[in-house]
Amino acid sequence: MSLLTVRQAAERLGVGYSTLKHWIYEGRVRTRVTSGGHHRIADSEVDRLLAPSTRAPAKKTGHARAGAIVSISGRNQLRGYVDEIRVEGLLAQVRLRIGDQTLTAVITRDAVDELHLRRGDEALAIVKSTEVMIAREAETPVHKTAQRGPPGRKRRT
């Protein structure tokens, strides 16, 4: 992951340096601070800021909609942007871009309509599960002359 200076990020975003600094101080932009106190912005954060520019600005009503969720107990929350929505019949496949990863969820068509999901919208994936699977990539094949046993065991010769 490469880090950009504020000036480089502002240029990619098409905004002024002072505007981006203002966003940083407001907390709208996630940065890393160097030991010298300078802000650095990850490429993925610049991508996150560019994604909403593809949608129309949200209308502000000044108050929360009745029945809207204000908080939730789920701790496994992943914030991202809607990359793609495929609707077929009663179901919809929603793909979120979360940093440089993607997450795909299958939800009802009604849920997509109720959430007013569109490509480029910010969305939150909430994962609730009692099981988690762990995987590793396959190791490169070991030549027969260099076979090894489990760690901590010596081979008989």
C-alpha positions, 0 to 999 in steps of 0.5 A: 500500500503506497502513501501519498502526501496531502498535495499528491492526494489533493491533485488526484482528488481534484481539490485544493491542498487547503480543502483536503487539509480541512477535510483531514482536520474535520475527520472526513479523511483517514490519514497516517501521521509521520513521526514529524507530524505530516499527514500521509494518505493511503491510495485506498483512502483516495479511492474511497473518496473518489467513489461517492463522486459517481452518485448524486448528493444525498438530500438532508432532511434535518432529522432521522427517519422514523424507525431508522437504525441508529446503532447496532450491536454487531462488532464485525462491521466493514465499511465500503462502497457498492461496486455492483448490484445484480438483481434477478427475481426475488434476490440481489447480489451486492458486491462491496469494495472494502479497501482493496478487497471485495465482499459479496452478499446475497440479499432480497430485492426488497432490501436493495429497494428499501436501502435505495442502494446504487453503485458508488453508495457507501454501505456497511456490511455487518457480519454475524456468524458463529463459524469462521473459516481460515485458509492459507495459500498452497505452498510451492511443491517441495522436491523429493530430495528436500522432504521435511517432516512436521516442525520439531521432528527429526527424520530418521536416516 
